[in-house]
Amino acid sequence: MRDDAHAELHVRSRFRAAAYRAKQIYPGAVGELLSREIMSWEEFGYRLGGEALMSQVVTDVLDRPVPDAEAA
């Protein structure tokens, strides 16, 4: 696999993981909206460039702890 293809796969995998995790961190409509936005960016947005903000969002979502369901 080429290095650039491997790098793209890694980025897309991070975005998918963040989209899944967003629903766990932010239950309800906010999590669904954030998840859909991240997935849309993963599918189409990376082609447009200017991904700095979305990369920060993905990093933030992946770094946040998932709330304990029993504590709620």
Secondary structure, DSSP 4 states (H G I P E B T S, - for coil): --HHHHHHHHHHHHHHHHHHHHHHHSTTHHHHHHHHHHHHHHHTGGGG---HHHHHHHHHHHHSPPPPTTT-
